[in-house]
Amino acid sequence: MPSALVWSGEHWILYLREIGQSENSGSISLYHTYYSPAGRGTVAFVQSNKSGLGPTLIAETTALADFVIEKVVAWKSSPFKRNIPIVKGNFLRSGDIRSNPKWRIETDPDVVEAEWRNLESEVVIDRPLKSGAFTIINSILFFSTKATIEVNGKPVIGNPFMREGWRSAIGRPGSSCCFALAETMMGSI
């Protein structure tokens, strides 16, 4: 079966941990979609139990949320589970993409703010990488050594940490806080 464009957009990851802990104190995995069979828009998996925000999928549209759940997420490396509640939300990006990009995610009643700082030089992935049933054909990654999450104005305690799982994609461990621009997936739907 010939390969077709499945998804193109940005994937923003921000996972924090307290020193000495193995569980994330805060997690965000945001998919800003430019192209998919479910249309365009933004969805974000968010969790910070200590801040009172259990695992939630915040989405502009249910159709896009369902598509991302079924086709885009690499569940093997995700700290989230498939069956979490979907909540309608609004998304606003600000900051300077070169130094301190930010996302504000608004739901009723929660507001989540995320910021990536101390960006490393870009890592260009221009060779095919398997991601579940699909292949990522290109991506530009920016790793962040400082990042923050706030839930309803209160900071989530924790720091970025090194993830060994990046080794297969970039040849070395990488930060748990990064964003991928111009990510494109090909495959058969």
C-alpha positions in Angstrom: 0.0 0.0 0.0 1.5 3.4 -0.9 2.5 5.8 1.8 0.4 9.0 2.3 0.6 12.1 4.5 -1.0 11.2 7.9 -0.1 14.1 10.1 2.0 17.3 10.1 2.5 19.8 12.8 4.4 20.5 16.0 4.8 18.3 19.1 5.5 20.0 22.3 6.7 17.9 25.3 7.3 19.1 28.9 7.8 16.5 31.6 9.1 17.6 35.0 10.3 15.5 38.0 11.3 16.3 41.5 14.8 15.2 42.4 15.0 11.6 43.3 11.6 10.7 42.0 10.7 8.3 39.1 7.2 9.7 38.4 6.6 13.0 36.6 5.4 15.8 38.8 3.9 17.5 35.7 3.4 16.3 32.1 2.3 18.1 29.0 2.3 16.5 25.5 0.8 19.0 23.0 0.0 18.4 19.4 -0.4 21.5 17.3 -1.7 20.1 14.0 -1.5 21.7 10.6 -2.7 18.7 8.6 -4.6 15.5 9.4 -7.6 13.7 8.2 -9.4 15.2 11.2 -8.5 18.7 10.3 -6.2 21.2 12.0 -6.1 22.4 15.6 -4.5 21.7 19.0 -4.8 19.0 21.6 -2.8 18.5 24.8 -2.4 15.7 27.3 -1.9 17.4 30.7 -1.3 16.0 34.2 -0.1 17.3 37.5 -1.7 15.4 40.3 -0.1 17.4 43.1 -1.6 20.5 41.5 -5.0 18.9 41.5 -5.1 18.4 37.7 -5.5 14.6 37.0 -4.8 13.2 33.6 -6.8 15.2 31.0 -6.9 15.5 27.3 -7.7 19.1 26.4 -8.8 19.6 22.8 -10.2 22.2 20.4 -12.2 19.4 18.7 -13.2 15.9 19.7 -12.5 14.6 16.1 -8.9 15.8 16.3 -8.5 14.4 19.8 -9.8 11.0 18.7 -7.4 11.0 15.7 -4.4 11.9 17.8 -5.2 9.2 20.4 -5.6 6.5 17.7 -3.0 7.4 15.1 -0.4 9.9 16.3 0.6 9.3 19.9 3.6 6.9 20.4 2.0 5.2 23.5 5.1 3.2 24.3 6.9 6.3 25.4 4.0 8.4 26.7 3.4 8.9 30.4 -0.4 9.1 29.6 -3.0 6.4 29.3 -5.4 6.2 26.3 -8.7 6.4 28.2 -8.5 9.8 29.9 -11.3 12.4 29.9 -11.5 14.8 26.9 -12.2 18.5 27.8 -12.8 21.4 25.4 -10.1 24.0 25.7 -8.5 27.1 24.1 -4.8 27.4 23.3 -2.6 30.5 23.0 1.0 30.5 22.1 3.3 33.4 23.0 7.0 34.1 23.8 9.8 34.0 21.4 10.2 30.7 19.6 14.0 31.2 19.6 14.4 31.6 23.4 11.2 31.2 25.6 8.2 29.8 23.8 5.0 29.5 25.9 1.6 27.8 25.7 -1.5 28.9 27.7 -4.2 26.2 27.9 -7.6 27.3 29.2 -10.5 25.1 30.2 -13.4 25.6 32.5 -12.1 25.8 35.4 -8.3 25.3 34.8 -5.5 27.4 33.3 -2.2 25.6 32.5 0.8 27.6 31.4 4.0 26.1 30.1 7.3 27.6 29.1 10.5 26.2 27.5 13.8 28.1 28.2 17.5 27.6 27.7 17.1 26.1 24.3 19.9 24.0 22.8 20.8 24.2 19.1 18.3 22.5 16.8 18.6 18.8 16.0 17.4 18.0 12.5 15.9 14.6 11.9 15.9 14.0 8.1 16.0 10.2 8.1 12.9 8.0 8.5 12.0 7.0 12.1 9.3 4.4 12.8 6.6 5.7 15.2 4.0 3.1 15.8 2.2 2.3 12.5 3.7 5.4 10.8 7.0 6.8 9.8 8.3 10.3 10.8 10.0 11.5 7.7 11.3 14.8 9.2 11.4 16.9 12.3 13.4 19.7 13.9 13.9 19.3 17.6 14.7 21.9 20.2 15.7 20.6 23.6 15.2 22.8 26.7 17.2 22.5 29.9 14.8 24.8 31.9 11.1 24.6 31.7 8.1 25.4 33.9 4.4 24.4 34.3 1.9 26.4 36.2 -1.6 25.2 37.0 -4.0 27.9 38.1 -1.2 30.3 38.8 0.8 27.8 41.0 4.1 26.4 39.9 4.5 22.6 39.5 7.6 21.6 41.4 10.1 19.7 39.3 12.8 20.0 36.7 13.6 18.6 33.2 15.5 15.3 33.3 17.4 13.3 30.7 15.5 10.6 28.8 17.4 7.7 27.4 14.5 7.1 24.9 15.8 9.8 22.6 18.9 7.7 21.8 17.2 5.9 18.9 16.1 9.2 17.3 19.2 11.4 17.9 22.0 9.1 19.0 22.1 10.3 22.6 19.8 10.9 25.6 17.9 14.2 25.5 15.9 16.4 27.8 12.4 15.6 28.8 11.4 19.1 27.7 11.5 19.8 24.0 9.5 20.7 21.0 9.4 19.3 17.4 8.7 21.7 14.6 7.8 20.7 11.0 7.2 17.1 12.1 5.6 15.0 9.3 4.3 11.5 9.5 3.6 9.2 6.5 1.8 5.9 6.3 -1.5 4.3 5.5 -4.6 5.2 7.4 
